[in-house]
Amino acid sequence: MKKPFEYCRDEDLRGSLNALLRAARKAQNTAYAQRGIITRANEALEVSMNTKELIDTALKLPPDERFALIDELLHSLDRPDPDLDRIWIEEAERRLAAYRSGRVRGIPAEDVVGPF
């Protein structure tokens, strides 16, 4: 299922939102690591096993630990670029300022994602 922002018509804005989500994930990962969740998931991965066994083991984890595991796997495929993230954050801030000042108008959420 797509996240609401993925229906956004503006590719640059979707990129801005993705940069913000990566920043949020990084902060969330720090919180998970502090609670030891990622450590436990990493210990499970250190055991030598095939893909099926790995999936079966992962499915036994509590939902929050599965989320942390998925997040780590996704991050391993798409390493954030700090310079690119900085550029997107600046762009998101610029667009937000333009919206707040009235230079651009927003699109109603129902027009972007459909009725709620």
SETOR-48565 format. One line per 3 residues: number of its first residue (from 0); their letters; for each residue x, y, z of C-alpha. Coordinates in pm, 1 decimal. Example, Ala and Ser with C-alpha at 12.3 -4.5 7.8 and 13.67 -1.06 7.14 Angstrom:
0> as> 1230.0 -450.0 780.0 ~ 1367.0 -106.0 714.0
//
This chain:
0> mkk> 0.0 0.0 0.0 ~ 137.3 339.2 -95.4 ~ 196.7 602.5 168.1
3> pfe> -14.8 914.2 113.6 ~ 281.4 1125.4 0.6 ~ 360.2 874.7 -276.0
6> ycr> 44.6 991.7 -455.4 ~ 183.6 1344.3 -468.0 ~ 197.7 1474.3 -825.3
9> ded> 512.3 1678.5 -767.3 ~ 822.2 1456.7 -791.2 ~ 1041.9 1717.7 -621.7
12> lrg> 804.1 1734.7 -326.9 ~ 801.8 1353.4 -302.4 ~ 1181.8 1369.1 -295.1
15> sln> 1165.5 1628.2 -18.7 ~ 932.4 1408.0 180.5 ~ 1158.7 1107.5 125.6
18> all> 1455.8 1306.5 258.6 ~ 1254.1 1403.2 563.2 ~ 1145.3 1041.6 613.8
21> raa> 1508.5 924.7 594.9 ~ 1598.3 1180.5 861.0 ~ 1309.1 1057.7 1075.7
24> rka> 1414.6 694.4 1025.0 ~ 1769.9 780.8 1127.8 ~ 1638.8 938.4 1449.2
27> qnt> 1407.5 642.9 1505.0 ~ 1692.5 396.4 1448.8 ~ 1892.4 577.6 1713.4
30> aya> 1602.5 536.2 1954.3 ~ 1566.8 166.8 1865.2 ~ 1938.9 110.1 1907.6
33> qrg> 1925.4 274.5 2248.9 ~ 1656.2 26.5 2349.5 ~ 1859.8 -264.8 2214.8
36> iit> 1613.1 -370.6 1946.0 ~ 1853.4 -352.4 1653.1 ~ 2116.9 -531.5 1856.5
39> ran> 1880.9 -825.3 1903.9 ~ 1787.5 -833.0 1534.5 ~ 2155.6 -820.7 1437.1
42> eal> 2231.0 -1114.5 1667.8 ~ 1966.8 -1318.3 1484.2 ~ 2130.7 -1229.9 1151.8
45> evs> 2474.8 -1341.5 1269.3 ~ 2354.8 -1702.1 1276.9 ~ 2435.3 -1880.1 951.7
48> mnt> 2106.1 -1966.6 779.7 ~ 1943.3 -1977.3 438.7 ~ 1685.2 -1721.8 322.1
51> kel> 1382.4 -1931.3 421.9 ~ 1518.5 -1986.8 772.5 ~ 1603.0 -1618.9 800.0
54> idt> 1248.8 -1518.3 699.7 ~ 1096.4 -1770.2 940.7 ~ 1312.6 -1636.7 1222.4
57> alk> 1233.0 -1275.1 1136.0 ~ 858.5 -1346.9 1137.9 ~ 888.3 -1463.0 1499.0
60> lpp> 1014.1 -1121.0 1608.7 ~ 770.0 -874.0 1766.0 ~ 630.7 -616.9 1519.1
63> der> 854.5 -332.3 1639.6 ~ 1165.1 -545.9 1596.3 ~ 1050.6 -661.0 1250.1
66> fal> 1008.3 -294.8 1157.2 ~ 1359.9 -217.8 1279.4 ~ 1496.6 -513.5 1079.5
69> ide> 1312.9 -407.3 763.0 ~ 1430.1 -51.1 808.2 ~ 1791.9 -164.3 840.1
72> llh> 1762.2 -384.0 530.2 ~ 1610.4 -99.8 328.6 ~ 1882.3 136.9 444.9
75> sld> 2145.1 -112.0 332.2 ~ 2001.6 -84.7 -21.5 ~ 1962.4 291.5 -26.2
78> rpd> 2240.0 457.6 167.9 ~ 2141.1 818.5 238.6 ~ 2365.2 1086.2 93.2
81> pdl> 2406.3 1362.0 355.9 ~ 2465.2 1625.9 88.4 ~ 2154.3 1522.2 -103.2
84> dri> 1951.5 1509.0 217.8 ~ 2069.8 1860.4 306.4 ~ 1968.6 1988.1 -37.9
87> wie> 1623.0 1829.6 -9.9 ~ 1570.1 1962.9 340.8 ~ 1660.8 2310.9 219.8
90> eae> 1418.1 2267.2 -71.7 ~ 1142.9 2145.5 160.5 ~ 1199.2 2446.9 386.5
93> rrl> 1193.9 2681.2 83.9 ~ 866.5 2531.6 -38.0 ~ 711.4 2547.1 306.9
96> aay> 809.2 2914.0 335.3 ~ 656.1 2981.6 -9.0 ~ 334.6 2808.9 98.8
99> rsg> 317.8 2995.7 428.6 ~ 378.2 3329.0 257.8 ~ 100.0 3260.2 7.1
102> rvr> 326.0 3250.9 -301.0 ~ 201.7 2897.5 -377.1 ~ -123.6 2722.8 -298.1
105> gip> -163.2 2372.8 -165.9 ~ -358.4 2092.7 -328.7 ~ -635.9 1945.7 -109.2
108> aed> -536.8 1602.3 20.8 ~ -851.6 1448.8 -130.4 ~ -733.9 1561.8 -475.7
111> vvg> -399.4 1390.6 -418.6 ~ -491.5 1070.0 -230.7 ~ -865.7 1047.9 -287.4
114> pf> -1144.8 1052.8 -30.1 ~ -1058.2 950.7 322.7
//
